[in-house]
Amino acid sequence: MVNTTEKESPVQESLDFYCTLVWHFSRMGKYESLIYNHAHQLTSKTPTNRRYYPAIAKLAVYFGTGQKTIRRAVHNLEKQGFFFKLREERGKPIVYRPIEHKEWKGRFPGRCLDKIEMPWVAEIKDPLVGRLHAASDGRLKLYTNFVRGLRNTGHSDDAIVNHWQAFYELEHGKSIKGIYRRFMVHLRAQPVTFSV
């Protein structure tokens, strides 16, 4: 059975990803995401006048499903707050405004996923940290003193990242334990080059 409603209770989950509409739609039925994306594509070119008026019969044909399924999905998007009803007239399509995630989050506090921040985020906001973390496939967790030590070797940030990538390839398959010390030894053994 397809779950067509999102959790009503506040979100208890936390992951390594930021909350997006995709996360919310993954907890809904198949057609909510498709219809919302269709609405977004049609209305995003006019951000000040975002009006979506779905013809249920045409959407059913377009998505290859029944009108009842489309009607249920559109109603669920409205019920969950992703569509705001602007106008309803008998015999005409209902006019909606698709709600962006940022606005939706403000209207429904506590219903979004909380991202677990990396351990160093509170300590340091440094582009080198993100670059090394990405170059280590998310395995390297960097702290202030280690980053300071890397820079104290005299290498530029670009050189540190390049040396890390070469070192990481050589370390493939080895234990992560002791990798900070091994990398520092490796980095200190590399000649410092200065750009002119």
N, C-alpha and C positions, 0 to 999 in steps of 0.2 A: 504494500500500500504506500502511495506517495504521500509524504508529509507536506501539506500545502500551507502550513502556518509556521511562522518562526517562533522560537521559544518566547514565552511570555515573561519568564522570570529573568532577573538580571543575569548577565553573563558571568560565569565563574571561570571561564577558560582564559588562559594566557599562553601565547606562543611566541615564536621568534619573528612573526610577521605583523605588520600593521593591519588594522581592520580596514576592509574595503567592502564595497557593495557585493563583490563576488563571494565573500565569506557569508554575508547574510543570505544571498540567493542559494548558496549551497545547502542551506537548511530549509529551503522551500521547494516547491515543485519545479519541474523542468521548464515549464513555459513561462514562469514569472521572470526568470532571467532573460529569456529570449525576447519577451514582449518589452521588458524594460529597456534592453539594448536597442530594440527597434525604435522605441519612443525616443531614446537618447540620440540616435543617429538622425532621426527626422527633425528633432527640435534643437539640436546643439548649435545650428547655424544662426539661430535667432535667440540668443541667451536672454534678452530682455522680454521676449514674448514667447516663452516655451509653452506651446499648446499642442496637445496630442489628443486626437479624437479617433480612436480605433474603431473601424468597422469590423465587428466581430466575425461576420461571415467571410470577409476578405482575409482577415488574419488566420482564420481556421484553414482556409485553402492554402495560404502562404506557408503556414507551419505544418500542414499535413495532418491536422487533427480535427476534432469535433468542435462545434461552436460552444457547447457546454463547457468543455475543457478551457477554452480561451476565456469565456465569460468568468469562470471560476478563478482563473489566474489573474485577470484584470481586477476582479473584486478583491482578491487577496492582496494585490499590490496596494490597492487603496486602503484596505483594512490595516495593513502593516505600516502605512504611512509613506510608501515610496511613490504613490500617485496622490496628488491633491486634486479633489474634484472642483473644477471651476464653474461648470454649467451642466445642467441636465434638462433636456426638453424631450417630451414624449415623441417617440418616432424618429429621433435623431441620435447620433452617437454622443455619448457623454464626453465632455471636454475635460481633460486632465492636464495637470502640470507635473512632469516627472521631478522628483525631489532628489537633489544631489546628496551624496553621502555626508558631506560636512554639515549641511542644513539638517538632514535627517538625524544625525548624531546629537545636534543641539535640541531637537524636539523630543528625542527619546534617550535621555541620559541613562547610562548603565546597561545599555543593550549592545554595546560594541565590544569587540575583542580587545583586551589589553595586551600590548606588546611587552614582552619581558625585555627590559633594557640590558644591553651588554654590561658586564661588570665595570667597565671603565668609563661608561657614559657620564656618570655623575662626577667622575674624577677629572676627565680630560676630553675636550672637544678638539680633536686633532686629525687632519686629513691623513696623516701617515698611519694612524691607528686603523682607519677604515681600509686603506689600501693593503696593509699587511694582513689584516683579517681576511679580506677577500682573496688575496693571493695564497692564503693557507687553507682555502676551501672551508673557512669558518672555524678552523681548529685552534688558531692562535688567539689567546686572550691577552691583551696588552695593558699594562699598568704604567702610571706616570714615571716611576723610577727606571723601568726598563727602556721606555722610549727616550728618556733623558740620556741613559747610557748609550743607546744606539747613536744618538746625535753627537755625543761626546767623542765618538770615534773619528769625527771629522768628515764623514761621508755625507753627501747631500741626501735628501729624502728620496729622490729618484734612484740614486745609487744604492741606498739601503733596500729599496723595493726590488731592484734588479738582482742584488746579491741574495736577497731572501728567496726569490723565485728560483735561482740556480741552486741554492742550498736545499730548498724544499724538494726539488726534483731528485737530488742525490739522497735525501733522507726518506724517500718514498718507501713505505713498508716498515719503517722503523718506529719504535715507540715514541709517542709525543713526550714522554717523561724525559726531562733533561734537555729538551730542544732549545730552551732559552739560552742555556749555558753553551751548548754546542754552536748555536748560531753566533753568539757573541765572539767565541773563539774564531770561528770562520770569518766573521766580518773584520775583526782586528787583523787578521792575516792578509786581508786584501789591501792593495795599495790605494791610497786616497788620491783621487784625480780631481783637479780643479778645472772648472770650465772657464774659458777666457772671455 
